[in-house]
Structures are given as structure tokens and as C-alpha cells.
Amino acid sequence: MSFKIKKCTACAAALLVCASMLSACGGRIASDDGGETLVGGDGTSAAAEASQPVTMASDTSNDVDPSVPVDLNERVSDKMYNRAILSEGNTVRLAAAMKKAKNGEKITVGVIGGSITQGSLASIPANCYASKFNDWWQNKFPGNVDFVNAGIGGTNSYLGVHRVDEQLLSYKPDVVIMEFSVNDTDKVMNKYSYDSLVRKILACESDPAVILLFTTMEDGTSLQDVHKEIGAAYDLPMISYHDAVYPEVAAGTLNWKDISPDNIHPNDAGHEIINQIISRYLDGVYNDLDSITEEPSAFTAEAFTKDYYADAKMLSAADITAVFSDGFEVVEKDFYDQFHNNWKTVSGGRITFELECSNLGFFFMRTTDGKGGKFEVYVDGTKKGTLNADFTGGWGNYGETQQVLFAAERTKHTIEVKPAEGSEDKGLTILGLMAS
């Protein structure tokens, strides 16, 4: 993959800065020596991977004018658009997909991300940015485009890197938008998972173009400053809804409630802003097709991190058989249409697996009905974590990810799940094992 940069805005001058604006949620993972290390939060682990701050001159030409309110009935302003385009990136693969479709060949465009990509809180699916992204391609190349939406609410890039092969890459996409900046919260662990996910997609045999989309919460929380380091390393197009709207919200020229009914999800107006930015960017590439003569090449770039999840995969009861099970049964599906063959218990229960891996995580259900229990995970006889399935009083049932093993070497392990000491005999659904 070549590294021709067409244009970077002033925002891209800070691509290698690790900003500290986020109050990231920490998590515990197993360290190489078998103990546990706190990652995220203060970012104290993997310090050697942390980037050093870089001071660059700033361009104020696209700053918010406090005297000019945002009119949602008008098109996105040039200033908002320019702030949003952190980098146009390398457009060779994107142009190749457009040329392929223009020549009458079938292409596949896809999206992967969380609930925003899935379309949560858009009034109808057609008003979601992902559907509008598909519309752009359908309108330009009618009859030649297939679409895959691999967005799943409440999920992060750690789950994404384990599910992407089956749920997106199996369709051999030509173009992919990736959106995880409000669902990724751990500056260290999600830096690793996001990097591996980007690399998995870029290395797909269909040589897909990858566009990174960065969204935001109402208070500006977003992991885009971590994610854009990775985008810069691979010269990818990067579009920031955060940088388009948050400065306006902070300046009082845009009311957050006009673009979102809660503190995260865009409404139709918010999705339309994302759509206009993406469509304008795509139009620019389409109008420039004749000048983009380079052919796509295989992705061979060195990993920005250490590509810990290069061979990540999701394992269900169809892929691995428990060596011991008491109280757990295999169910066709418990919650998600995308994840079948789950292990489920409603009252205590123990289950044991044998698996060769270096890293291991659990994808399990958390429920609001008070029937979820606490279960401890032991790896080779050592306690590595607790799966808390109880989400009483929470916003709804969802699938949680928890990494329990993060080791340097790939070896065979015995993994046991059993009720936490002193806990009630309640339920647990294991949606899948995440192994690499």
C-alpha cells in the first residue's frame, strides 16, 4: 500500500499527539508473568508504546465564529467540513473501488462499529449515516453495489477484531468505514485492538479501502486522539464528527439536543451531518478519479503497535467443546442474531475449556432482570477475573467483553468458569470466547 497524502488539515498536524482529554475506563488483564496489570485509566502500562506530545503551529481559519449559529436546515459549512477532514489519506484503494463499480463490476461496501453505526436513535434505518453511505454508492453506481452493516450496539474494537472475519471480511468488502471512538474507552487495550482491527481489514484479500470515522459524546469524550495515531501510521482517510460539531456545541452555536436525544447517539440531524461530510469527501475522490492512476497494492506496513490480536477469532459452542460442564447448556442463541451457539446456565453451574492461545477474553451477557450472577474465571488454576452478569438498574441488556489473559507466548491453557465464592446461584450466558 502506497503512502501518498493528498491533503491534511490543521487538525492533522497533531496526529501523533496522545491527548489526555478522556477519562478512560480502566480494565484488568493478565500480564506476561501471569499476574494482573491495570491498563487504561492512567495509561501506566505499556509506557514504551506511548507517543510523546508534539507542539505544532495552529491554523485558526476554521475556528468557530461565536456570532454565527449552526443552521441545521443548511448544508454543513466549509469550516465544519474542513475541521472534520483530519486527513484525506491515501485514496488509491478508494478510487479503485469507484473505478471498478463505474466499469460495471460488483463491489461491496461495509461499515463496522457500535450502536451509532447500527443506527440506534435514527428515526428509521434509512436515516442512519451508514444507510446514507450506502445510498451514495447506490446512486453513483446503481445495481453494482452490495452493502454490509456490521454495527452492533454497545460493542468496542476489542470485540470487533474478534468478529470482523465472519461478520464483515467474509463478504470481501471493497470499502469499509470503521467507527468505535465512543465505545472504545481504554487508551492502552483499545489502542492495541483498534490497530489489529484496522490491519485485519487492510490485509483482507479484497484490498479494501478503510475510512476511519470518529464520533463523540456530548461532553467531547472520544478516543479519536488514540485512534488517529493509527490512522496516521497507515495514511488512512479520517473523518471527525467530533471536530465538526463539538467546537460548535462548546461555543454555544449548536445545541447538542438538536443533534442527539441523549448524550451519545445522533438523531436524524446528527446522522445527516455525518452523511454530508462523508458524501462531500467521496464526491471529491470521485471527481478526481482521472488523476488517481496508481494501482492498489497489498498491505505490508509494519504494525503501529505489536498487532497482539492479528489472529483473533470468536469461538462459540460450534467451534469448541467444553471438556467439563455441569449446569451449562448450549442454546442456539440467547440475545444477538449475530452470535449463535452460546453456553447458558440459569442457576450456578461450572464449565471448563482447554484452549491454546496467548490472549483470551469472554463475551457474556449482562442483564437487568436481577437473574445475572457473578462467576470467577480461573486460567491454569489461577483466578484471572470475575464475570458479573448482573446489570440491575442499568439501561438494558447487553453483551460485555472482558479480557482475562494477555501473555507473550501461545500455550495450551485450562480455563474454568464457576460461581464466585459466596455468591447466589444465578445465571450466566457466555456468548463466545475471544482468542488470539
Secondary structure, DSSP 8 states (H G I E B T S, - for coil): -------B-GGGGGTT----------EEEE-TTSSEEEESTTT-TTGGG-----------TT---TTS---TTS---HHHHHHHEEE----HHHHHHHHHHHTT--EEEEEEESHHHHTTTSSSGGGSHHHHHHHHHHHHSTTSEEEEEEE-TT--HHHHHHHHHHHTGGG--SEEEEE-TTT---TTHHHHHHHHHHHHHHTSTT--EEEEEE---TT---SHHHHHHHHHHTT--EEEHHHHHHHHHHHTSS-GGGT-SSSS---HHHHHHHHHHHHHHHHHHHHTGGG------------SS--TTTT-EEE-TTT---SEEES-EEES-SS-TT--SEEEESS--EEEEEEEEEEEEEEEEEBSSS-B-EEEEEETTEEEEEEE-B-TTSS--EEEEEEEEEEEEEEEEEEEEEE-TT----BEEEEEEEE-
